[in-house]
């Protein structure tokens, strides 16, 4: 299983666990059960973090997702971010089907980081129906992160 999924302006790219074909899950259909376009197997819900590598993909995801979006702002040189990575991955597995967990590298996506006024990392933002509802920062276990996301 890959450690993260990629995404583009039209959706999350999810490999079929049965045949390996890359399927695109439209953001607006993220809450639904998908089927592989090639072998018709049921696709799992998005259960690993989605890595965002362009502002356009990010904008499409936050405006289009029917599920709450939890964003992890991180950078490769940040020690607490490295500690946070497995917790964030665990949170993504626990929240499969109920939220999309997204990773934004603040070194590569400085415009997005500026948009959220990120000062220290790791930092987290919660978006529901395209609107920023809460932000927090610092290392936290998966369960605490999800409790924060549920309250937001
Ligand atoms: Zn398949």
Backbone and ligand atoms as CSV (ligand in chain L), in Angstrom:
chain,resi,resn,atom,element,x,y,z
A,1,UNK,N,N,0.848,-1.190,0.000
A,1,UNK,CA,C,0.000,0.000,0.000
A,1,UNK,C,C,0.885,1.242,0.000
A,2,UNK,N,N,0.574,2.185,-0.854
A,2,UNK,CA,C,1.407,3.384,-0.923
A,2,UNK,C,C,1.218,4.237,0.327
A,3,UNK,N,N,2.228,5.044,0.641
A,3,UNK,CA,C,2.183,5.859,1.848
A,3,UNK,C,C,1.366,7.121,1.635
A,4,UNK,N,N,1.159,7.500,0.393
A,4,UNK,CA,C,0.250,8.613,0.120
A,4,UNK,C,C,-0.315,8.474,-1.285
A,5,UNK,N,N,-1.446,9.132,-1.522
A,5,UNK,CA,C,-2.033,9.180,-2.857
A,5,UNK,C,C,-1.733,10.547,-3.446
A,6,UNK,N,N,-1.695,10.610,-4.763
A,6,UNK,CA,C,-1.545,11.904,-5.411
A,6,UNK,C,C,-2.924,12.404,-5.838
A,7,UNK,N,N,-2.948,13.653,-6.306
A,7,UNK,CA,C,-4.216,14.266,-6.678
A,7,UNK,C,C,-3.971,15.244,-7.805
A,8,UNK,N,N,-5.003,15.505,-8.589
A,8,UNK,CA,C,-4.907,16.563,-9.586
A,8,UNK,C,C,-6.161,17.431,-9.486
A,9,UNK,N,N,-6.383,18.258,-10.501
A,9,UNK,CA,C,-7.500,19.199,-10.403
A,9,UNK,C,C,-8.857,18.508,-10.457
A,10,UNK,N,N,-8.877,17.253,-10.863
A,10,UNK,CA,C,-10.164,16.564,-11.008
A,10,UNK,C,C,-10.420,15.521,-9.930
A,11,UNK,N,N,-9.424,15.201,-9.132
A,11,UNK,CA,C,-9.690,14.232,-8.075
A,11,UNK,C,C,-8.445,13.574,-7.530
A,12,UNK,N,N,-8.701,12.617,-6.628
A,12,UNK,CA,C,-7.620,11.840,-6.004
A,12,UNK,C,C,-7.323,10.629,-6.877
A,13,UNK,N,N,-6.033,10.363,-7.083
A,13,UNK,CA,C,-5.640,9.195,-7.885
A,13,UNK,C,C,-5.425,8.022,-6.926
A,14,UNK,N,N,-6.274,7.018,-7.082
A,14,UNK,CA,C,-6.283,5.894,-6.139
A,14,UNK,C,C,-6.025,4.599,-6.896
A,15,UNK,N,N,-4.958,3.872,-6.528
A,15,UNK,CA,C,-4.679,2.617,-7.219
A,15,UNK,C,C,-5.652,1.527,-6.792
A,16,UNK,N,N,-6.179,0.783,-7.768
A,16,UNK,CA,C,-7.083,-0.329,-7.449
A,16,UNK,C,C,-6.296,-1.414,-6.722
A,17,UNK,N,N,-6.779,-1.857,-5.535
A,17,UNK,CA,C,-6.042,-2.901,-4.804
A,17,UNK,C,C,-6.085,-4.245,-5.511
A,18,UNK,N,N,-7.058,-4.436,-6.422
A,18,UNK,CA,C,-7.170,-5.725,-7.108
A,18,UNK,C,C,-6.282,-5.802,-8.346
A,19,UNK,N,N,-6.294,-4.736,-9.183
A,19,UNK,CA,C,-5.563,-4.827,-10.458
A,19,UNK,C,C,-4.476,-3.765,-10.613
A,20,UNK,N,N,-4.437,-2.797,-9.696
A,20,UNK,CA,C,-3.370,-1.806,-9.746
A,20,UNK,C,C,-3.650,-0.611,-10.638
A,21,UNK,N,N,-4.760,-0.638,-11.373
A,21,UNK,CA,C,-5.088,0.490,-12.244
A,21,UNK,C,C,-5.298,1.760,-11.425
A,22,UNK,N,N,-4.766,2.871,-11.910
A,22,UNK,CA,C,-4.979,4.147,-11.240
A,22,UNK,C,C,-6.379,4.662,-11.571
A,23,UNK,N,N,-7.185,4.848,-10.530
A,23,UNK,CA,C,-8.539,5.379,-10.702
A,23,UNK,C,C,-8.586,6.792,-10.132
A,24,UNK,N,N,-9.368,7.659,-10.792
A,24,UNK,CA,C,-9.527,9.003,-10.250
A,24,UNK,C,C,-10.869,9.102,-9.522
A,25,UNK,N,N,-10.810,9.508,-8.248
A,25,UNK,CA,C,-12.022,9.702,-7.461
A,25,UNK,C,C,-12.307,11.201,-7.429
A,26,UNK,N,N,-13.394,11.615,-8.064
A,26,UNK,CA,C,-13.745,13.041,-8.070
A,26,UNK,C,C,-13.974,13.506,-6.639
A,27,UNK,N,N,-13.537,14.729,-6.328
A,27,UNK,CA,C,-13.659,15.237,-4.957
A,27,UNK,C,C,-15.112,15.234,-4.480
A,28,UNK,N,N,-16.023,15.535,-5.388
A,28,UNK,CA,C,-17.438,15.600,-5.014
A,28,UNK,C,C,-18.004,14.217,-4.713
A,29,UNK,N,N,-17.265,13.157,-5.102
A,29,UNK,CA,C,-17.758,11.791,-4.878
A,29,UNK,C,C,-16.901,11.047,-3.857
A,30,UNK,N,N,-16.123,11.807,-3.083
A,30,UNK,CA,C,-15.177,11.182,-2.155
A,30,UNK,C,C,-15.868,10.359,-1.073
A,31,UNK,N,N,-17.116,10.688,-0.760
A,31,UNK,CA,C,-17.824,9.984,0.310
A,31,UNK,C,C,-18.450,8.679,-0.184
A,32,UNK,N,N,-18.502,8.494,-1.494
A,32,UNK,CA,C,-19.174,7.322,-2.043
A,32,UNK,C,C,-18.200,6.173,-2.263
A,33,UNK,N,N,-18.756,4.973,-2.384
A,33,UNK,CA,C,-17.965,3.793,-2.708
A,33,UNK,C,C,-17.658,3.807,-4.194
A,34,UNK,N,N,-16.390,3.805,-4.547
A,34,UNK,CA,C,-16.021,3.802,-5.957
A,34,UNK,C,C,-15.823,2.396,-6.488
A,35,UNK,N,N,-15.806,2.288,-7.837
A,35,UNK,CA,C,-15.515,0.999,-8.470
A,35,UNK,C,C,-14.397,1.197,-9.476
A,36,UNK,N,N,-13.529,0.217,-9.550
A,36,UNK,CA,C,-12.409,0.305,-10.482
A,36,UNK,C,C,-12.925,0.362,-11.916
A,37,UNK,N,N,-12.425,1.324,-12.694
A,37,UNK,CA,C,-12.852,1.477,-14.079
A,37,UNK,C,C,-12.377,0.330,-14.957
A,38,UNK,N,N,-11.404,-0.414,-14.497
A,38,UNK,CA,C,-10.833,-1.490,-15.304
A,38,UNK,C,C,-11.421,-2.849,-14.943
A,39,UNK,N,N,-11.350,-3.227,-13.649
A,39,UNK,CA,C,-11.775,-4.585,-13.263
A,39,UNK,C,C,-13.088,-4.589,-12.484
A,40,UNK,N,N,-13.658,-3.394,-12.228
A,40,UNK,CA,C,-14.959,-3.247,-11.552
A,40,UNK,C,C,-14.953,-3.641,-10.077
A,41,UNK,N,N,-13.794,-3.904,-9.522
A,41,UNK,CA,C,-13.713,-4.194,-8.089
A,41,UNK,C,C,-14.098,-2.951,-7.289
A,42,UNK,N,N,-14.671,-3.160,-6.095
A,42,UNK,CA,C,-14.945,-2.026,-5.215
A,42,UNK,C,C,-13.628,-1.383,-4.815
A,43,UNK,N,N,-13.589,-0.066,-4.862
A,43,UNK,CA,C,-12.401,0.655,-4.411
A,43,UNK,C,C,-12.578,1.002,-2.941
A,44,UNK,N,N,-11.494,0.977,-2.165
A,44,UNK,CA,C,-11.597,1.371,-0.758
A,44,UNK,C,C,-11.809,2.878,-0.663
A,45,UNK,N,N,-12.306,3.304,0.492
A,45,UNK,CA,C,-12.330,4.738,0.740
A,45,UNK,C,C,-10.889,5.249,0.828
A,46,UNK,N,N,-10.740,6.556,0.686
A,46,UNK,CA,C,-9.407,7.163,0.746
A,46,UNK,C,C,-8.905,7.037,2.179
A,47,UNK,N,N,-7.915,6.157,2.392
A,47,UNK,CA,C,-7.496,5.808,3.754
A,47,UNK,C,C,-6.032,6.122,4.022
A,48,UNK,N,N,-5.391,6.807,3.082
A,48,UNK,CA,C,-4.015,7.285,3.293
A,48,UNK,C,C,-3.975,8.767,2.948
A,49,UNK,N,N,-3.007,9.507,3.497
A,49,UNK,CA,C,-2.937,10.936,3.193
A,49,UNK,C,C,-2.790,11.205,1.692
A,50,UNK,N,N,-3.402,12.287,1.262
A,50,UNK,CA,C,-3.313,12.730,-0.133
A,50,UNK,C,C,-2.286,13.851,-0.211
A,51,UNK,N,N,-1.265,13.655,-1.036
A,51,UNK,CA,C,-0.199,14.656,-1.179
A,51,UNK,C,C,-0.616,15.662,-2.259
A,52,UNK,N,N,-0.608,16.934,-1.868
A,52,UNK,CA,C,-1.006,17.991,-2.802
A,52,UNK,C,C,0.246,18.646,-3.367
A,53,UNK,N,N,0.338,18.702,-4.718
A,53,UNK,CA,C,1.550,19.267,-5.318
A,53,UNK,C,C,1.278,20.442,-6.255
A,54,UNK,N,N,0.066,21.002,-6.196
A,54,UNK,CA,C,-0.174,22.216,-6.979
A,54,UNK,C,C,-1.312,23.015,-6.360
A,55,UNK,N,N,-1.222,24.351,-6.446
A,55,UNK,CA,C,-2.303,25.196,-5.912
A,55,UNK,C,C,-3.644,24.903,-6.573
A,56,UNK,N,N,-3.633,24.557,-7.854
A,56,UNK,CA,C,-4.886,24.284,-8.563
A,56,UNK,C,C,-5.554,23.024,-8.018
A,57,UNK,N,N,-4.751,22.000,-7.759
A,57,UNK,CA,C,-5.300,20.771,-7.180
A,57,UNK,C,C,-5.844,21.043,-5.785
A,58,UNK,N,N,-5.102,21.832,-5.030
A,58,UNK,CA,C,-5.533,22.169,-3.673
A,58,UNK,C,C,-6.872,22.906,-3.697
A,59,UNK,N,N,-6.978,23.901,-4.565
A,59,UNK,CA,C,-8.214,24.681,-4.663
A,59,UNK,C,C,-9.387,23.794,-5.073
A,60,UNK,N,N,-9.138,22.888,-6.003
A,60,UNK,CA,C,-10.202,21.993,-6.465
A,60,UNK,C,C,-10.650,21.075,-5.336
A,61,UNK,N,N,-9.691,20.587,-4.554
A,61,UNK,CA,C,-10.021,19.670,-3.465
A,61,UNK,C,C,-10.839,20.383,-2.385
A,62,UNK,N,N,-10.364,21.523,-1.905
A,62,UNK,CA,C,-11.051,22.157,-0.776
A,62,UNK,C,C,-12.419,22.684,-1.198
A,63,UNK,N,N,-12.563,23.107,-2.447
A,63,UNK,CA,C,-13.869,23.636,-2.861
A,63,UNK,C,C,-14.818,22.512,-3.273
A,64,UNK,N,N,-14.265,21.372,-3.686
A,64,UNK,CA,C,-15.112,20.325,-4.234
A,64,UNK,C,C,-15.434,19.182,-3.298
A,65,UNK,N,N,-14.649,19.017,-2.228
A,65,UNK,CA,C,-14.829,17.844,-1.383
A,65,UNK,C,C,-16.152,17.885,-0.619
A,66,UNK,N,N,-16.872,16.778,-0.668
A,66,UNK,CA,C,-18.091,16.647,0.113
A,66,UNK,C,C,-17.770,16.176,1.532
A,67,UNK,N,N,-16.521,15.769,1.764
A,67,UNK,CA,C,-16.087,15.363,3.103
A,67,UNK,C,C,-15.250,16.480,3.726
A,68,UNK,N,N,-15.229,16.559,5.072
A,68,UNK,CA,C,-14.298,17.497,5.713
A,68,UNK,C,C,-12.869,17.207,5.259
A,69,UNK,N,N,-12.062,18.256,5.160
A,69,UNK,CA,C,-10.671,18.121,4.728
A,69,UNK,C,C,-9.768,18.561,5.882
A,70,UNK,N,N,-8.850,17.678,6.288
A,70,UNK,CA,C,-7.876,17.995,7.338
A,70,UNK,C,C,-6.513,18.126,6.666
A,71,UNK,N,N,-5.899,19.304,6.785
A,71,UNK,CA,C,-4.634,19.566,6.104
A,71,UNK,C,C,-3.486,19.532,7.106
A,72,UNK,N,N,-2.428,18.810,6.752
A,72,UNK,CA,C,-1.179,18.772,7.529
A,72,UNK,C,C,-0.142,19.592,6.770
A,73,UNK,N,N,0.246,20.735,7.326
A,73,UNK,CA,C,1.322,21.531,6.747
A,73,UNK,C,C,2.632,21.043,7.348
A,74,UNK,N,N,3.582,20.650,6.493
A,74,UNK,CA,C,4.800,20.023,6.969
A,74,UNK,C,C,5.961,20.406,6.047
A,75,UNK,N,N,7.167,20.061,6.459
A,75,UNK,CA,C,8.342,20.214,5.602
A,75,UNK,C,C,9.340,19.116,5.956
A,76,UNK,N,N,10.164,18.706,4.986
A,76,UNK,CA,C,11.081,17.574,5.199
A,76,UNK,C,C,12.099,17.811,6.319
A,77,UNK,N,N,12.476,19.073,6.579
A,77,UNK,CA,C,13.521,19.369,7.565
A,77,UNK,C,C,12.966,19.468,8.982
A,78,UNK,N,N,11.661,19.358,9.139
A,78,UNK,CA,C,10.995,19.611,10.426
A,78,UNK,C,C,10.880,18.319,11.230
A,79,UNK,N,N,11.629,18.214,12.344
A,79,UNK,CA,C,11.629,17.004,13.159
A,79,UNK,C,C,10.254,16.607,13.674
A,80,UNK,N,N,9.523,17.544,14.313
A,80,UNK,CA,C,8.181,17.199,14.785
A,80,UNK,C,C,7.247,16.762,13.654
A,81,UNK,N,N,7.483,17.296,12.439
A,81,UNK,CA,C,6.674,16.865,11.289
A,81,UNK,C,C,6.943,15.400,10.960
A,82,UNK,N,N,8.205,14.972,11.085
A,82,UNK,CA,C,8.539,13.570,10.833
A,82,UNK,C,C,7.866,12.672,11.871
A,83,UNK,N,N,7.862,13.148,13.146
A,83,UNK,CA,C,7.178,12.391,14.198
A,83,UNK,C,C,5.678,12.322,13.934
A,84,UNK,N,N,5.154,13.384,13.343
A,84,UNK,CA,C,3.712,13.495,13.102
A,84,UNK,C,C,3.262,12.605,11.945
A,85,UNK,N,N,4.171,12.334,11.003
A,85,UNK,CA,C,3.779,11.632,9.770
A,85,UNK,C,C,3.046,10.312,10.022
A,86,UNK,N,N,3.579,9.421,10.896
A,86,UNK,CA,C,2.838,8.169,11.116
A,86,UNK,C,C,1.505,8.381,11.830
A,87,UNK,N,N,1.422,9.414,12.683
A,87,UNK,CA,C,0.149,9.712,13.353
A,87,UNK,C,C,-0.878,10.227,12.338
A,88,UNK,N,N,-0.402,11.048,11.409
A,88,UNK,CA,C,-1.306,11.572,10.393
A,88,UNK,C,C,-1.800,10.439,9.482
A,89,UNK,N,N,-0.891,9.516,9.156
A,89,UNK,CA,C,-1.272,8.359,8.344
A,89,UNK,C,C,-2.295,7.494,9.086
A,90,UNK,N,N,-2.097,7.332,10.388
A,90,UNK,CA,C,-3.040,6.560,11.205
A,90,UNK,C,C,-4.399,7.258,11.236
A,91,UNK,N,N,-4.370,8.584,11.368
A,91,UNK,CA,C,-5.617,9.356,11.375
A,91,UNK,C,C,-6.350,9.195,10.048
A,92,UNK,N,N,-5.595,9.174,8.946
A,92,UNK,CA,C,-6.215,9.009,7.626
A,92,UNK,C,C,-6.913,7.655,7.523
A,93,UNK,N,N,-6.299,6.617,8.098
A,93,UNK,CA,C,-6.908,5.282,8.072
A,93,UNK,C,C,-8.160,5.251,8.945
A,94,UNK,N,N,-8.083,5.869,10.124
A,94,UNK,CA,C,-9.231,5.882,11.040
A,94,UNK,C,C,-10.394,6.689,10.469
A,95,UNK,N,N,-10.075,7.729,9.699
A,95,UNK,CA,C,-11.104,8.643,9.187
A,95,UNK,C,C,-11.577,8.273,7.780
A,96,UNK,N,N,-11.130,7.121,7.259
A,96,UNK,CA,C,-11.492,6.739,5.888
A,96,UNK,C,C,-13.001,6.773,5.694
A,97,UNK,N,N,-13.437,7.464,4.660
A,97,UNK,CA,C,-14.861,7.561,4.360
A,97,UNK,C,C,-15.569,8.689,5.074
A,98,UNK,N,N,-14.910,9.305,6.067
A,98,UNK,CA,C,-15.545,10.401,6.806
A,98,UNK,C,C,-14.784,11.716,6.682
A,99,UNK,N,N,-13.527,11.666,6.243
A,99,UNK,CA,C,-12.736,12.879,6.045
A,99,UNK,C,C,-11.595,12.563,5.083
A,100,UNK,N,N,-11.093,13.597,4.412
A,100,UNK,CA,C,-9.912,13.440,3.560
A,100,UNK,C,C,-8.752,14.130,4.261
A,101,UNK,N,N,-7.663,13.407,4.454
A,101,UNK,CA,C,-6.482,13.981,5.086
A,101,UNK,C,C,-5.439,14.293,4.020
A,102,UNK,N,N,-4.966,15.528,4.067
A,102,UNK,CA,C,-4.156,16.080,2.980
A,102,UNK,C,C,-2.840,16.588,3.537
A,103,UNK,N,N,-1.752,16.307,2.820
A,103,UNK,CA,C,-0.440,16.826,3.220
A,103,UNK,C,C,0.000,17.923,2.250
A,104,UNK,N,N,0.444,19.054,2.825
A,104,UNK,CA,C,0.960,20.162,2.023
A,104,UNK,C,C,2.385,20.451,2.484
A,105,UNK,N,N,3.345,20.282,1.582
A,105,UNK,CA,C,4.745,20.603,1.856
A,105,UNK,C,C,4.910,22.124,1.746
A,106,UNK,N,N,5.191,22.771,2.885
A,106,UNK,CA,C,5.209,24.241,2.896
A,106,UNK,C,C,6.425,24.810,2.163
A,107,UNK,N,N,7.479,23.998,1.951
A,107,UNK,CA,C,8.610,24.459,1.143
A,107,UNK,C,C,8.218,24.562,-0.330
A,108,UNK,N,N,7.434,23.587,-0.767
A,108,UNK,CA,C,7.073,23.535,-2.187
A,108,UNK,C,C,5.808,24.332,-2.492
A,109,UNK,N,N,4.940,24.498,-1.500
A,109,UNK,CA,C,3.642,25.166,-1.721
A,109,UNK,C,C,3.544,26.403,-0.832
A,110,UNK,N,N,4.427,27.351,-1.083
A,110,UNK,CA,C,4.497,28.525,-0.210
A,110,UNK,C,C,3.268,29.413,-0.322
A,111,UNK,N,N,2.642,29.431,-1.490
A,111,UNK,CA,C,1.430,30.250,-1.647
A,111,UNK,C,C,0.297,29.716,-0.764
A,112,UNK,N,N,0.183,28.395,-0.699
A,112,UNK,CA,C,-0.870,27.803,0.134
A,112,UNK,C,C,-0.569,28.087,1.607
A,113,UNK,N,N,0.698,27.933,2.002
A,113,UNK,CA,C,1.091,28.190,3.393
A,113,UNK,C,C,0.798,29.643,3.769
A,114,UNK,N,N,1.064,30.563,2.848
A,114,UNK,CA,C,0.777,31.980,3.110
A,114,UNK,C,C,-0.723,32.224,3.255
A,115,UNK,N,N,-1.477,31.557,2.418
A,115,UNK,CA,C,-2.936,31.699,2.445
A,115,UNK,C,C,-3.488,31.342,3.831
A,116,UNK,N,N,-2.854,30.375,4.506
A,116,UNK,CA,C,-3.317,29.933,5.828
A,116,UNK,C,C,-2.512,30.579,6.959
A,117,UNK,N,N,-1.627,31.504,6.601
A,117,UNK,CA,C,-0.793,32.221,7.585
A,117,UNK,C,C,-0.051,31.251,8.507
A,118,UNK,N,N,0.551,30.225,7.890
A,118,UNK,CA,C,1.273,29.220,8.666
A,118,UNK,C,C,2.560,29.840,9.220
A,119,UNK,N,N,2.734,29.773,10.544
A,119,UNK,CA,C,3.938,30.298,11.193
A,119,UNK,C,C,4.869,29.146,11.561
A,120,UNK,N,N,4.385,28.238,12.403
A,120,UNK,CA,C,5.185,27.080,12.801
A,120,UNK,C,C,4.542,25.805,12.296
A,121,UNK,N,N,5.368,24.773,12.057
A,121,UNK,CA,C,4.841,23.486,11.608
A,121,UNK,C,C,5.333,22.385,12.542
A,122,UNK,N,N,4.597,21.266,12.654
A,122,UNK,CA,C,3.404,20.974,11.869
A,122,UNK,C,C,2.221,21.848,12.276
A,123,UNK,N,N,1.405,22.183,11.297
A,123,UNK,CA,C,0.186,22.945,11.536
A,123,UNK,C,C,-0.946,22.263,10.783
A,124,UNK,N,N,-2.154,22.449,11.296
A,124,UNK,CA,C,-3.305,21.745,10.742
A,124,UNK,C,C,-4.451,22.715,10.493
A,125,UNK,N,N,-5.174,22.476,9.424
A,125,UNK,CA,C,-6.353,23.277,9.119
A,125,UNK,C,C,-7.498,22.327,8.808
A,126,UNK,N,N,-8.685,22.726,9.230
A,126,UNK,CA,C,-9.894,21.944,8.990
A,126,UNK,C,C,-10.819,22.741,8.088
A,127,UNK,N,N,-11.216,22.124,6.972
A,127,UNK,CA,C,-12.100,22.786,6.016
A,127,UNK,C,C,-13.362,21.958,5.855
A,128,UNK,N,N,-14.490,22.636,5.981
A,128,UNK,CA,C,-15.774,21.971,5.746
A,128,UNK,C,C,-16.575,22.794,4.750
A,129,UNK,N,N,-17.120,22.133,3.733
A,129,UNK,CA,C,-17.897,22.802,2.687
A,129,UNK,C,C,-17.138,23.991,2.108
A,130,UNK,N,N,-15.838,23.822,1.906
A,130,UNK,CA,C,-15.017,24.846,1.284
A,130,UNK,C,C,-14.602,25.973,2.197
A,131,UNK,N,N,-15.025,25.923,3.471
A,131,UNK,CA,C,-14.708,27.012,4.400
A,131,UNK,C,C,-13.751,26.559,5.501
A,132,UNK,N,N,-12.772,27.421,5.792
A,132,UNK,CA,C,-11.847,27.160,6.891
A,132,UNK,C,C,-12.600,27.318,8.206
A,133,UNK,N,N,-12.672,26.249,9.007
A,133,UNK,CA,C,-13.412,26.330,10.266
A,133,UNK,C,C,-12.516,26.308,11.495
A,134,UNK,N,N,-11.288,25.770,11.385
A,134,UNK,CA,C,-10.424,25.716,12.562
A,134,UNK,C,C,-8.978,25.482,12.141
A,135,UNK,N,N,-8.048,25.977,12.950
A,135,UNK,CA,C,-6.624,25.699,12.745
A,135,UNK,C,C,-5.992,25.366,14.081
A,136,UNK,N,N,-4.987,24.497,14.060
A,136,UNK,CA,C,-4.230,24.181,15.264
A,136,UNK,C,C,-2.809,23.846,14.838
A,137,UNK,N,N,-1.901,23.636,15.791
A,137,UNK,CA,C,-0.528,23.322,15.410
A,137,UNK,C,C,0.140,22.467,16.472
A,138,UNK,N,N,1.268,21.905,16.123
A,138,UNK,CA,C,2.063,21.091,17.028
A,138,UNK,C,C,1.746,19.607,16.895
A,139,UNK,N,N,2.751,18.793,17.279
A,139,UNK,CA,C,2.577,17.337,17.234
A,139,UNK,C,C,1.371,16.916,18.061
A,140,UNK,N,N,0.585,15.986,17.543
A,140,UNK,CA,C,-0.489,15.392,18.336
A,140,UNK,C,C,-0.799,13.990,17.848
A,141,UNK,N,N,-1.172,13.110,18.790
A,141,UNK,CA,C,-1.536,11.753,18.390
A,141,UNK,C,C,-2.761,11.776,17.473
A,142,UNK,N,N,-2.888,10.723,16.669
A,142,UNK,CA,C,-3.966,10.633,15.691
A,142,UNK,C,C,-5.344,10.851,16.328
A,143,UNK,N,N,-5.562,10.228,17.490
A,143,UNK,CA,C,-6.872,10.313,18.126
A,143,UNK,C,C,-7.202,11.748,18.533
A,144,UNK,N,N,-6.189,12.481,19.004
A,144,UNK,CA,C,-6.451,13.863,19.413
A,144,UNK,C,C,-6.720,14.748,18.193
A,145,UNK,N,N,-5.979,14.501,17.114
A,145,UNK,CA,C,-6.199,15.260,15.887
A,145,UNK,C,C,-7.629,15.048,15.376
A,146,UNK,N,N,-8.088,13.800,15.407
A,146,UNK,CA,C,-9.433,13.508,14.905
A,146,UNK,C,C,-10.505,14.072,15.831
A,147,UNK,N,N,-10.245,14.080,17.148
A,147,UNK,CA,C,-11.206,14.683,18.089
A,147,UNK,C,C,-11.342,16.175,17.792
A,148,UNK,N,N,-10.214,16.835,17.509
A,148,UNK,CA,C,-10.239,18.247,17.126
A,148,UNK,C,C,-11.032,18.436,15.831
A,149,UNK,N,N,-10.806,17.553,14.861
A,149,UNK,CA,C,-11.479,17.688,13.568
A,149,UNK,C,C,-12.991,17.471,13.706
A,150,UNK,N,N,-13.394,16.597,14.607
A,150,UNK,CA,C,-14.830,16.335,14.788
A,150,UNK,C,C,-15.528,17.514,15.457
A,151,UNK,N,N,-14.794,18.220,16.333
A,151,UNK,CA,C,-15.407,19.359,17.049
A,151,UNK,C,C,-15.534,20.579,16.149
A,152,UNK,N,N,-14.611,20.698,15.170
A,152,UNK,CA,C,-14.543,21.906,14.346
A,152,UNK,C,C,-15.812,22.178,13.573
L,1,ZN,ZN,ZN,-9.122,-2.844,-10.678
